[in-house]
Amino acid sequence: MRLVVQRVQVQWSKASRGGHGAQLRAAVPDAFMLPDSVVRSDQEVVVHFVDAAESDGFEPRHRIDLRLAVPLVVGSIEIRPASDEGLVVVRPANTKASAGFPSRDRDRTLGQVGAAPWLLRYKANSRHTGDEWWYQQVAVSIAAVESFDAHTLLGKPTVEIDERTSLR
């Protein structure tokens, strides 16, 4: 079993809460096609990071990490081995990425990856403070597969957890 993880993170300021900025950020999908370098990889764990920030006009920026292994933290999700052979547990992580409003219960399991094929998608948003408020939405897709192609994360998830809420 191989794990393919994709984190899509969108960040914006108050200026993009409505109007044209809101339209641009809403157009960023929860999942993207996997790049060729991911598809060709023979690694057991592959992570594809996609960042879309207001400062870049919400144009997606891609980064790939082929050297990771479980356990790992991606976005606001912790992925770690379970006690059973071949199982992986997915839990909320307690990191800077998971801080902000609203606070969420971190002491729970979101899902357990078993036999392939399997796809979990977790979505959450948050508001953060600093000099000014800023906002973030994260979608983490985790697929357990024997093999994968560019479209692996685009299908209907086996489990979908949507914790997005109003950030007013």
Secondary structure, 3 states (H helix, E strand, C coil): CEEEEEEEEEEEEHHHCCHHHHHHHHCCCCCCCCCHHHHHCCCCEEEEEEEEEHHHCCCCEEEEECCCCCCEEECCEEEEECCCCCCEEEEECCCHHHCCECCCCCCCCCEEECCCCEEEEEEEEEEECCCCCEEEEEEEEEEEECCCCCCHHHCCCCEEEEECCCCC
